[in-house]
Amino acid sequence: MEYKIVSGGSPSDLTTKVNEKLNDGWELVGSHQVVIHREQNRFSGQQHMDTLNQLEYSQTMCKKTKTTIEVDISFYHPDDENGIVDETQRVYDEEGMREEFEYKLDCIIKNAGL
């Protein structure tokens, strides 16, 4: 599982970024957080007037890695005794499906660095 913290300078900025991640298959983890990123005190002479706070909004997200290898079902229609294709019968191409599975497994192993 892969985790990422998405952050923005405003609620709408965070919402836009979170929606993009959701469309890419990411999921929310917990609720959003708001922290004071920067604080600036303003004075008039020696008199404290107010404080400007710069906020940062964040949301933790995760993307589950695929744990199932999907293989397309392969089959062909055999010829009947007259050499005509018999579409009522299916012969499954087990060797082709096995080759596709082994190829996808090999890609996963290479990407994982195993």
Secondary structure, DSSP 8 states (H G I E B T S, - for coil): -EEEEEEESSHHHHHHHHHHHHHTT-EEEEEEEEEEEEEEEEEETTEEEEEEEEEEEEEEEEE-----------EE--B-TTS-B-TT--EE-HHHHHHHHHHHHHHHHHHHT-
